[in-house]
Amino acid sequence: MIIHDEHHLTAVVLAETERDGTLRVKEIIQALVRHLHDFAREVRLADEECDTAFGIVTRLGRLITPSDNEVRLMAGSLSLSTLVALMNNGESIVRSQPEGPPLFFTGRIVNTDGNAVAGAEVDVWHASLAGLYENQDPEQAE
C-alpha cells in the first residue's frame, strides 16, 4: 500500500485495528493511535527526539522487577495514573480500604525567607501500615 501523506498513514493504521479485538480494546487502541499521531504532528517530532523517547521507554522496561515498575512510576510522574484513579474513584485514589486512620496532610511551601512560594505543588506518596506500596503488597488492590 502506498501511503500518501502523514494523515493517510493514521487512517491506514486505524483501519488495521478493525481486524480483531473487543470493541473496548479497539476504542482504546484507536484513540491511542490518533492521539500519538496528532502529538507527533503537533510538535513536529524529529527522528532524534523520537529515538530519545524510545530509549527512555526501553530503559524503563529493563528496570522493571516484580516489586518495582519504573513505567508505572513514570505514569505517576506524568500524573496519568492519578488521573485514571480519580476518574474511576472520585475524590479518592484508594482502591482497597487500608488498616488504620486515613492520612490528611496540610502544608505550606515557603522559601528560605519564610515567604510563600507561588504555584508550588506537593505530591504525597504514602505506604500502607505494612510499609509497602500497592505494587509491592499482594494484599492491597492495584
Secondary structure, DSSP 8 states (H G I E B T S, - for coil): ----SHHHHHHHHHHHTTSSS-HHHHHHHHHHHHHHHHHHHHHT--HHHHHHHHHHHHHHHHT--SS--HHHHHHHHTTHHHHHHHHHHTT---SS--SS---------B-TTS-B-TT---------TTS--TTT-TTS--
